[in-house]
């Protein structure tokens, strides 16, 4: 399975702070926002990852992340000339996926919670069909929303409904079998002129090939779609990190614990952040005995 990060596109330049740079390059507390979706794919065990962004922003991501070798990754890059829907990412990634399964995550989504890594590893074993998630939110009308039948099974997905059929929104994390690019190619553009990810997921649901995993209270999902949400995410990360003493979405730590880089490489990362708390954290990891 290979991973796709869709970073940039619609909604990233709605505010002055994001006019000069993609939102995913802005910091969420102590690291760029793009580290958070990237860390999710890494926790799922994925090392071949394609980052899709606009022609303007793509060189900035390449300057930040390079080829990924520093973290034991193999990063590739592709342009999304104009935003034409989330499902368009699968068309852009068709050659990269080489006919295999894929995981797609939006570049402004942040996940954190106990047991999340286990869920990701199981999801990454998907070979056929599709797997999406449901998360209870206070304002489901802002998202694609799950509808359930009388037996509690998902029977529909409704995009931004004025009267939501449930409180379960669909987060921006999706796992697909090898046929996803072909399905995306056959989607009709919506009234917005976009290839909707909801329509792609519905195509699997109608065939009985869509698995839905519902998250409960033990997991946090933050969609950093506006300045207030970015601030909330930064405050959340700061609170957890200072209280527990662990970093969220520290890609150097994930790479080290996955065995993709060795202790010397971790120390080299620590040295590159010498003089700040992030570098001190990496140095402690390299010297810990437990």
Protein Blocks (a to p, Z undefined) as FASTA:
>chain_A
ZZdddeehehilmbfklmmpcfklpcehjacfklmmmmmmmmnopabdcddddfklmmmm
mmmnmnolmnopacdddddfbagbjklmmmmmmmmnnopacddddfkbccddehklmmmm
mmmmpcghjdddddddfblmlpccddddfkopafbdcehifbdfbfbdcdfbdcddfklm
mmmmmpccdfkopacfklmmmmmmmnopaccddddfkbccdddfbfklmmmmmmmmmmmm
mmnopaehiaklmmmmnopacfklmmmmmmmmgoiaklmmmmmmmmpcZZ
